[in-house]
Amino acid sequence: MPQSRRVSPLQAVCNVVVGYVLAMLTQMIVFPWFGLAASLQDNLAIGAAFVGVSLIRGYALRRVFERWR
């Protein structure tokens, strides 16, 4: 069954939220390995900068693959 235009953004949002949480945890662990000191606020801002791009990318790719289907 094809994915509807209403479900595509919901799935994209869920994907980005999970990715955002994983990114925050990863940044907090990996940044110090490279000598990068980032506060929690910095980590949140860095992650937030990519959230919009990730949402658009996820939605657009999903729609492209639905069209090819």
N, C-alpha and C positions, 0 to 999 in steps of 0.2 A: 504494500500500500504506500503510495507517495506521501511524503511529508508535506503538510499544509504550510502555507505562508504564516499562519499563526503559531505553529509549533516550532518552526525554524528559529525565530528569535528567542523563544523560551529555551530551547536547547543550547543556543549560542551563549545566552546569559549564564546558564548553569555551568557550561564548560568554562567560561571565563572566571566565574566566581571560584570554582575549584582550582583553576590554574593560578589565580591571584593568591589564594591562601598558600598553595605549594610554592609559589615564587617568593612570597614573604619568608617562609621558613628556609628555603634554599639560600636566599640572599643573606639572611642572618647567620647562616652557617658558613657559606662559601666566601663572602666578602672578606672576612678577617684572614682567610688563608692567603689572600692576595694583598694584604696590608691596607685594605679599604675600610675605613671607619665610617659607618653610616648609622645615624640614630634611627630609632623606630619611625620617627616622622619622615626622615629621609627615605627609608625603605618603603614606607607607605606611598610617598610621593612618586618615587621611581616606578613602583608597581602601578599606580594610578595613571601614570603617563601612557602606559601600554594598554590599559583596559579598553579605552575607546577603539583603538586600532584593532585589538583582538576581537571585539564584538563585531565590528564591521567586516573583518576578514572572515570570521566564522560564519556569519550570516551569508556573505557573498559566495563563499565556496559552497556552502550547503545549497544555495539556490542554483549555482552552476551545475552541480552534480545532479540535482533534481531535474533540471532541464535536459541533461544528457540521458537521463534514465528513460 
